[in-house]
Amino acid sequence: MVVITISKCPASLRGDLSKWFFEVSQGVYVGTVSQRVRENVWDRIEKSVKSGRAVLVYSCHDEQKLKFLVCGESNCKPIDYDGIEIMKHLKRIESSETKDTSNLLSSAGLFPDGKFVALDIETTGLDSSKDLITEIAAVKFEESGEVVDRFKRYICIDISVPDNIQKLTGITDETI
């Protein structure tokens, strides 16, 4: 399955997309097409998007079962995060001192005072039906990036930590 969203794009692009996909809502197209058609449609989108924005999400046979493509004026981009592709939402801010702009993560996860928390969970593997959590850690930051507080707890489990996970995380059976 393929899902395409467009905004601020030429009407001719909407017409082209309607040839292959159902427009289920304004600017949202859904359909099932071959890889060749999907790639040709994406080429057409990239050439036509101009100052608009387009996102294409399609099914694939990897761990996540989907992939993203983004083009045009976008406040987000796909990035690889430890082997998982996520959408990084960018925010432009202007510094009152330097007048420079920087791309930052969205403010959606910030506390009202501007602080935020980074969370890390270590497990014995990637299969949620059988693998267990071995450690939970969190770091609380000021808006400036300065560390305010830290939290770290090991979780006692009744199985041995696999060798590859011990090498990756440094967590051994003795640690927990």
C-alpha positions in Angstrom: 0.0 0.0 0.0 1.1 3.6 -0.7 0.0 6.7 1.0 0.9 10.2 -0.4 0.2 13.5 1.2 0.7 16.8 -0.7 0.2 20.4 0.2 0.7 23.6 -1.8 1.3 21.7 -5.0 0.2 22.5 -8.5 -3.3 21.2 -9.6 -1.6 19.3 -12.4 0.1 17.1 -9.8 -3.2 16.4 -8.1 -4.6 15.3 -11.5 -1.6 13.0 -12.1 -2.0 11.4 -8.7 -5.7 10.8 -9.3 -4.8 8.5 -12.2 -3.2 6.0 -9.9 -4.6 6.7 -6.4 -7.8 7.4 -4.5 -8.0 10.9 -3.0 -9.5 9.9 0.4 -9.2 13.5 1.8 -7.9 16.7 0.3 -4.2 16.1 -0.5 -4.2 12.5 0.8 -3.9 9.7 -1.8 -4.0 6.0 -1.1 -3.5 3.0 -3.4 -1.6 -0.2 -4.2 0.8 0.1 -7.2 3.9 -1.7 -8.3 7.4 -0.5 -7.3 8.0 0.8 -10.8 4.8 2.9 -10.8 5.6 4.1 -7.3 9.1 5.2 -8.3 7.8 6.9 -11.5 5.1 8.7 -9.5 7.7 9.9 -7.0 9.9 11.2 -9.8 6.9 13.2 -11.1 6.2 14.5 -7.5 9.8 15.6 -7.1 9.7 17.5 -10.4 6.3 19.1 -9.7 6.3 19.9 -6.0 7.9 23.4 -6.4 7.3 25.3 -3.1 4.8 22.7 -1.9 5.4 19.6 0.2 5.0 15.9 -0.4 5.4 12.8 1.8 5.1 9.2 0.4 4.9 6.2 2.8 5.0 2.7 1.3 5.0 -0.9 2.6 8.2 -2.9 2.5 9.7 -6.1 3.9 12.0 -4.7 6.6 11.7 -4.6 10.4 9.3 -1.6 10.3 7.3 -2.7 7.3 7.3 0.8 5.8 9.5 3.5 4.4 9.1 7.3 4.0 10.1 9.7 1.2 9.9 13.5 1.7 10.4 16.4 -0.7 9.7 20.1 -1.0 9.3 22.7 1.7 9.2 20.3 4.7 9.6 20.7 8.5 10.4 17.0 8.8 12.8 14.5 7.3 13.3 10.8 7.6 16.4 9.8 9.7 17.9 6.5 10.7 17.7 6.1 14.5 19.5 2.9 15.6 18.3 1.0 12.6 14.7 2.4 12.7 13.6 5.1 10.4 11.8 7.9 12.1 10.5 11.3 11.1 12.5 14.1 12.6 10.4 17.2 13.0 12.4 20.3 12.6 11.6 23.7 14.1 13.3 26.9 13.0 14.1 29.3 15.8 15.9 32.6 15.8 18.4 33.5 18.5 17.9 37.0 19.9 21.6 37.5 20.1 23.0 36.2 16.8 19.9 36.2 14.5 21.1 32.8 13.3 18.5 30.1 12.7 19.0 26.5 13.8 17.1 23.3 13.1 15.8 21.8 16.3 13.5 19.0 17.2 9.9 19.9 17.7 8.9 21.4 21.0 6.0 18.8 21.4 8.0 16.9 24.0 9.1 19.8 26.1 7.9 20.5 29.6 6.2 23.9 30.1 9.5 25.3 31.5 11.4 24.2 28.4 13.1 21.1 30.0 13.0 17.7 28.3 13.8 14.1 29.0 15.7 11.6 27.0 14.7 8.0 27.7 16.7 4.8 27.1 15.5 1.3 27.4 17.9 -1.7 27.1 16.5 -5.2 26.4 17.7 -8.7 25.8 16.7 -8.4 22.1 14.2 -7.0 19.6 11.4 -9.6 19.9 8.7 -8.1 22.2 7.0 -11.5 22.6 10.1 -13.1 24.3 12.8 -10.5 25.1 12.9 -8.7 28.4 13.8 -5.1 29.6 17.2 -5.1 31.4 17.6 -1.4 32.1 15.7 1.9 32.1 17.5 5.2 32.1 16.5 8.8 31.7 18.3 12.1 31.6 16.5 15.4 32.2 17.8 18.5 30.4 17.4 22.2 30.6 16.2 23.9 27.4 19.9 24.9 26.9 21.0 21.2 26.9 22.5 21.2 30.4 21.8 18.0 32.4 19.5 18.6 35.4 18.9 15.1 36.7 19.6 11.4 35.9 17.8 8.2 36.5 19.0 4.6 35.9 17.7 1.3 37.1 18.6 -2.3 36.2 15.7 -4.8 36.0 16.2 -8.2 37.5 15.4 -10.9 34.9 15.5 -14.7 35.2 17.3 -15.4 31.9 20.9 -14.9 30.8 21.7 -11.8 28.9 22.8 -12.9 25.3 26.5 -12.4 24.4 25.7 -10.0 21.6 23.6 -7.8 23.9 26.4 -7.9 26.6 28.8 -6.6 23.9 26.4 -4.0 22.7 25.2 -2.6 26.1 27.8 -3.7 28.6 25.1 -5.2 30.7 26.0 -8.6 32.0 24.3 -11.2 34.2 26.4 -10.0 37.1 25.3 -6.3 36.5 21.6 -7.1 37.0 
